[in-house]
Amino acid sequence: MTGGAVHQGLAAKVPAYEYAHPDDLLEIARNSGRPPLLVALDGITDPRNLGAIIRSAAAFDAHGVVVPERRSVGMTGSAWRTSAGAAARLQVARATNLARSLGSYQDAGLQTVGLAADADMSIHEYDGLADPIALVVGAEGAGLSRLVRERCDVVLSIPITRDTESLNVSVAAGIALFAAATARRS
């Protein structure tokens, strides 16, 4: 049943994950009484990164995570395990077209805030993290796709030492979510 996977003596068969619609995340945010904080993932392919981002999103009070249908990992067993239970508490939506979903979020009053190492503005310089935002994080290695980056209202970098090329995508998302949570508490 486990196909050779490490199972620690226990296995369960569960139905396929039921994704939310990207608009459902807006409804969840509106009903929360807090400014919307959504996380959009552009081309994340490693299920452990997806799980870690979901875990950070839940820890820092985001309302949900949206992933594209194509060229992106979905909710696999590995993503579930890495989320350490957070995937059971936080909705994950699947978008047919991520750029279009970001446009819908903008129409609903959210700022789309992308992360990229080559951005001109640092996350420390941006004062809109307490506002309604969709944090947009790009693929491991490739970063934000052209269409998604063009859809972002602002693109921010996380300052790191010159000796380090980049951060792991889940670490970068966690840092940005922490910055947003800190700004919202101020």
N, C-alpha and C positions, 0 to 999 in steps of 0.2 A: 504493500500500500504506500509506503514512503519512498519507494524508488531509490533506496540507498541513502536518502538524506538522513542527517543526524536528527534523531527524534526523542532521545532521552526516555524511551520506553512508553511514550504516549503519542497517539496520532488521532486526528479527527478529520472527517470529511465534511466540508462546509460548502454551502452554495456559493455561486459566483458573487463577487462584490457588487452591490447595487450602488452605482454612482448617482450623485445628485446632479441636477442641471445647474449650470453656472448661475442662472438667475435665482435659484433656491438659496445660494449663499448670500445674495443681497437681502433676501427676505429674512434669513436668520439674523443677519447683522442689524437690519431695521428693528427687529423685535427684541434685540438685546439691550437697548437703552445705552449702548456705547457707540462711539464712532466706528464705522466699518473698518476692519482690517482683514483683507483677503490676501492670499498668497497665490500667485500664478507662476507655474513652472513651465518654462519653454525648453522642451527637448531633453528633460532629465531622463537618462536611460538606465541608471543604476538603481535597482530597487532599494538598496540600503540607504542611498541618498534620499530617495523619496520618503522612506520610513523615518529617517532622522529629521527631515524637514517637517513632516507631520507632527512629530514629537515636539519640536521647537515651537511650531505654530500653536499647538495646544498649550504649551507651557507659558507662552507669552500672550495668550488671550486672543488669538486670531479667530475669525469666524468660519474659516474654511480654506481649503486648498483646491485649486483648479489645475487640471492637467489636460493637455491636448490628446485627442484620440489617436493621432498618428505620430510616429517618430518620438515616442515617449513611453516610459514604463507605466504600467498600471499597478493596481493593488495586488501584488503577488504575496505569497506566503512570507517571503523574505522582507518585503516592505512592512507587512503586519508585524512580524517579530521585531524588526528594528524600531518600529513606532512605540514599542513597549506598552501597548494598550491604548495609546492616544488615537489610533485609527478608529476605535470603537466610540470615541467621544467627539470627534471632529469630522465634519462632512468633507468628503472629497468629491469634486464635480469633474465631469469629463466634457471638454469643449470640442465641438466639431472644428471650429476655427478660433484659435486663441486670440488672434488680433481682433477679430470681430467681438469676441466676448469682452476684451479690454475696452473696446469702443462702447459697449453697453454699460460697462462699469463707469466710464467717463460720463456718459449721458445721465447716469444716476447720481453724479456728483462726486465720484471718487477720483483722486489724482492717481495716475499710474506712475509708479516710481520704480525704475529699473536699476539693477545693479550691474556694473561693468568695471573692470580694472582700469580701462582707459578713459573713464568719465572725467570731465573737467572739474566737477564739483564733488567734494568729499561729503560723506554722510553726516559728518560733524557740522558742516556749513549749512545744511538744509534744515529749515525750521518748520517744515510741514508734516513731520512724522506723527503728530498728534491729530492731524486732520483725517477725514475718511480717505483711505488709500488702498490700492492694490499693489502690493510689493511684487515685482516681476523679477524672477531669477532665471538666468540662462543655463544652457547645457554645460556639462562638464567639458572643459576644454574649449569648445566653440563659443560659449557665451550666448548672448541674446541673438536671435535671428534678425535679419534686416527688417522685416515687416513688423515684428514685435517691438524692436528697438524704436522704430519710427513712431509707433503707437504710444510710446511712453512720454508722459508730460515732462519728466525729468529723469536723467540717468545719473546715478551717484556711484562713487567709488568708496571702498573701505581702505583707508591708508594702511599699508604694510611696509616693512623694510624692503629696501631695494634688493637684498640678497635672496628674498623669497619671491618666486615668480607669481604665484597665485594662491588663493585659499581653496580648500575643498568647497564645493557648492553648498553642501549642507551646513558647513561651518559659517560661510558667508551669510546664508539665510538666517542662521541663528543669531549672528551678530546684528544684522539689520532688524530682526524682530525684537531683540533686546533693546536696541536704540528706540524703536517705536514704542515699546512698552514703557520705557523710561520717560519718553516725551509725554506720553498719555497720563502718567502719574504726576507730572509736574503741574 
